[in-house]
Amino acid sequence: MEIEMEGAFEGYIVAVYGAYAIISVGLTIWIARTLFKNGAVFLEDVFADNPRMAEAVNRLLVVGFYLVNLGYASLILKADPSTTVAGGIEVLSSKLGLLLLSLAFMHFTNLYVFHRIRRRAKLAVLPPPVAPQMRLGAHV
C-alpha cells in the first residue's frame, strides 16, 4: 500500500513538472514574440539612421530574453513532492507566479533601459542653445 501511495505522489509532481514546462515555455514564446513585434517600432525610432542596427538589436534582445527566461524557468523547476492534487496545483501556481514576477521585473527593467537610450539619442540631436540676444546691466 505504501508503494502505491509513493507512486501517486510522484505522479502529482510529474504532472506539475509537465504542466509547468508547457506553460512556462508557452508564456516565454508568447511574451518574446510580443516584445519583438512591439520593440521593433521603438528601436527603429532609436536607431532611425541605421534600420539594420535596430533589427539586429531587436533580434539579439529576443535571443537574450529566451536564454535568461528559459534558464531561470529551469532553475526554479525543482519542487518538493506533493501529496494531493491541491498541493500540486499550489506548487504549480507558486512556480508560475515566481516566473511571471521575474518576467515582469525584466520587462520593466528593459523598458527603463530603453527609455534612457532613447532619451540620450534625442538629446544628441538637439540643436545647440541659442546665444544671448542682449545683456542686462548690473544693478546697483
C-alpha positions as CSV (number, residue, x, y, z in Angstrom):
1,M,0.0,0.0,0.0
2,E,2.8,2.4,0.8
3,I,4.4,1.8,-2.6
4,E,1.1,2.7,-4.3
5,M,0.9,6.0,-2.3
6,E,4.5,6.9,-3.2
7,G,3.8,6.3,-6.9
8,A,0.7,8.5,-6.6
9,F,2.8,11.3,-5.0
10,E,5.4,11.1,-7.8
11,G,2.6,11.2,-10.3
12,Y,1.4,14.5,-9.0
13,I,4.9,16.1,-9.1
14,V,5.5,14.7,-12.6
15,A,2.2,16.2,-13.8
16,V,3.2,19.5,-12.1
17,Y,6.6,19.5,-13.9
18,G,4.9,18.7,-17.2
19,A,2.3,21.5,-16.8
20,Y,5.0,23.9,-15.6
21,A,7.2,23.2,-18.6
22,I,4.4,23.6,-21.1
23,I,3.1,26.8,-19.6
24,S,6.5,28.4,-18.9
25,V,7.7,27.7,-22.5
26,G,4.4,28.9,-23.9
27,L,4.5,32.1,-21.9
28,T,8.1,32.8,-22.8
29,I,7.5,32.3,-26.5
30,W,4.3,34.5,-26.4
31,I,6.0,37.3,-24.5
32,A,9.1,37.2,-26.7
33,R,7.1,37.5,-29.9
34,T,5.1,40.3,-28.4
35,L,8.2,42.1,-27.3
36,F,9.9,41.5,-30.7
37,K,7.0,42.9,-32.6
38,N,6.3,46.0,-30.4
39,G,10.0,46.6,-29.6
40,A,10.8,46.9,-33.3
41,V,8.9,50.2,-33.5
42,F,10.7,51.6,-30.6
43,L,14.2,50.5,-31.8
44,E,13.5,51.9,-35.2
45,D,12.9,55.3,-33.6
46,V,16.1,55.0,-31.5
47,F,18.2,53.8,-34.5
48,A,16.5,56.0,-37.1
49,D,19.7,56.5,-39.0
50,N,20.5,52.7,-39.2
51,P,17.4,50.5,-39.5
52,R,19.6,47.3,-39.9
53,M,21.1,48.1,-36.4
54,A,17.6,48.3,-35.0
55,E,16.6,44.9,-36.4
56,A,19.9,43.3,-35.2
57,V,19.5,44.8,-31.6
58,N,15.9,43.6,-31.6
59,R,16.9,40.0,-32.5
60,L,19.7,39.9,-30.0
61,L,17.4,41.1,-27.3
62,V,14.9,38.4,-28.1
63,V,17.6,35.7,-28.0
64,G,18.8,37.0,-24.6
65,F,15.2,37.1,-23.4
66,Y,14.8,33.4,-24.4
67,L,18.1,32.4,-22.7
68,V,17.5,34.2,-19.5
69,N,13.9,33.2,-19.1
70,L,14.1,29.6,-20.1
71,G,17.3,29.3,-17.9
72,Y,15.5,30.8,-15.0
73,A,12.4,28.7,-15.5
74,S,14.6,25.6,-15.5
75,L,16.3,26.7,-12.3
76,I,13.1,27.2,-10.3
77,L,11.6,23.9,-11.6
78,K,12.6,21.8,-8.6
79,A,9.8,21.3,-6.1
80,D,9.0,19.2,-3.1
81,P,6.7,16.2,-3.9
82,S,3.0,17.0,-3.4
83,T,0.7,14.6,-1.6
84,T,-2.5,15.9,-3.1
85,V,-3.8,17.3,-6.3
86,A,-4.4,20.6,-4.5
87,G,-0.8,20.6,-3.3
88,G,0.3,20.0,-6.8
89,I,-1.7,23.0,-8.1
90,E,-0.3,25.2,-5.3
91,V,3.2,24.2,-6.3
92,L,2.5,24.9,-9.9
93,S,0.9,28.3,-9.2
94,S,3.8,29.4,-7.0
95,K,6.3,28.4,-9.6
96,L,4.4,30.2,-12.4
97,G,3.8,33.2,-10.2
98,L,7.6,33.5,-9.4
99,L,8.4,33.1,-13.1
100,L,5.8,35.8,-14.1
101,L,7.1,38.2,-11.5
102,S,10.6,37.8,-12.7
103,L,9.5,38.2,-16.3
104,A,7.7,41.4,-15.3
105,F,10.8,42.7,-13.5
106,M,12.9,42.0,-16.5
107,H,10.4,43.7,-18.8
108,F,10.2,46.9,-16.8
109,T,14.0,47.0,-16.4
110,N,14.3,46.7,-20.2
111,L,11.8,49.5,-20.6
112,Y,13.7,51.7,-18.3
113,V,17.0,51.0,-20.1
114,F,15.3,51.7,-23.5
115,H,13.9,54.9,-22.1
116,R,17.4,56.0,-21.2
117,I,18.8,55.0,-24.6
118,R,16.0,56.9,-26.4
119,R,16.4,60.0,-24.2
120,R,20.2,60.0,-24.9
121,A,19.5,59.6,-28.6
122,K,17.1,62.5,-28.6
123,L,19.5,64.7,-26.6
124,A,22.2,64.0,-29.1
125,V,20.2,65.6,-32.0
126,L,19.0,68.7,-30.2
127,P,20.2,72.0,-31.7
128,P,22.7,73.9,-29.6
129,P,21.4,76.5,-27.2
130,V,20.6,80.0,-28.5
131,A,23.2,82.6,-27.8
132,P,22.0,85.5,-25.6
133,Q,20.4,88.3,-27.5
134,M,21.1,91.1,-25.1
135,R,22.9,91.8,-21.8
136,L,21.4,93.3,-18.7
137,G,23.3,96.0,-16.9
138,A,24.5,95.5,-13.3
139,H,22.0,96.5,-10.6
140,V,23.3,98.9,-8.0
